Amino acid sequence: MALLEVSGLRQCFGGLVALDRISFGVEPGRIKAVIGPNGAGKTTLFNVISGILPPTAGRIRFRDRDVTGWPPFRIAGLGVSRTFQNVSLFLHLTVWENVMVGRHVRTRGGLVGCALRLPGQRAEERAIRETARAHLADVGLADRADEPAGALSFGQRRMVELARALATEPQLLLLDEPASGLNTRETEALGGRIRSIRERGVTVLLVEHDMSLVMEVSDDILALHFGTPIAEGPPSLIQRDPKVIAVYLGEQRHVATD
């Protein structure tokens, strides 16, 4: 049974159809990529799945529950987390504090416990701090934990955002162009981290323009063009698909198959 099922999804903004007739599934423990040229609807798809946008039509099921139109906090609580194409951090907070924000969805302490500093609340705070440090270690930033997030390079900020998403303990992680702005070395390291995330039991849905990274880490790929699916299958099939080559890969098809 698929962890995520999208059926007949349609998203319109006035007279503009951003997504049309999109249906696919993501199996547990897999890495699935969504590719397509700019304007293909990839980020809109993520916004609908994560609850930021209610779909115009169609259904979304996660863990065999219909989550269509659920608000983001409920979908996150069920086990879906994401990163964003444009890195969104609290730059005045420390790296550590940014990751701790991601634990909010898993905390149980209430207003009274926080105000009175009850033993259970203090224990939960210690656990949050330890978990945040562990995720920073996973992305290679444990030694920068106490620095302001604004002091980090762009690539490091992306890793903080990844650590924050992992801190929510997701079953499904949506990565929206995680390699954007990264250099070659950082992108190679990212590929290893994405595979490591999958090995820990987290399913990954990836939007990415870097075809080398997509072909390296993905188990299967969905290609979009003007909001409509044009191909779906394993990387070896997508690399040879004439429609994909024509509308997206173009001259990169030789690079992707090296």
DAHUGI-V393369 format. One record per backbone hydrogen bond with DSSP energy under -1.0 kcal/mol. NH is the residue of the N-H (numbers start at 0). CO is the residue of the C=O. If there is no record, write none. Layout:
nh:co
NH:CO
NH:CO
//
This chain:
nh:co
2:25
3:25
4:60
5:23
6:58
8:21
9:56
10:18
12:15
15:12
17:10
18:10
19:226
21:8
23:5
25:3
29:26
31:203
32:219
33:205
34:221
39:36
44:40
45:41
46:42
47:43
48:44
49:45
50:47
51:46
52:46
55:9
56:9
58:6
60:4
61:64
62:2
64:61
66:59
69:66
74:70
75:71
76:72
77:73
79:74
80:171
82:173
90:88
92:89
94:146
95:144
97:93
98:94
99:95
100:96
102:99
103:100
105:102
106:103
113:109
114:110
115:111
117:112
121:117
122:118
123:119
124:120
125:121
126:122
127:123
128:124
129:125
130:126
131:127
132:128
133:129
134:130
135:131
136:132
137:133
138:134
139:136
140:135
143:140
144:141
146:143
148:92
149:90
150:147
151:148
156:152
157:153
158:154
159:155
160:156
161:157
162:158
163:159
164:160
165:161
166:162
167:164
168:165
170:78
171:78
172:202
173:80
174:204
176:206
179:176
181:178
186:182
187:183
188:184
189:185
190:186
191:187
192:188
193:189
194:190
195:191
196:192
197:193
198:194
199:195
200:197
201:196
202:170
203:29
204:172
205:31
206:174
207:33
210:208
213:209
214:210
215:211
216:212
217:213
218:30
219:30
220:232
221:32
222:230
223:34
224:227
226:39
227:224
229:222
230:222
232:220
237:233
238:234
244:240
245:241
246:242
247:243
248:243
249:244
251:248
252:249
255:251
257:254
//
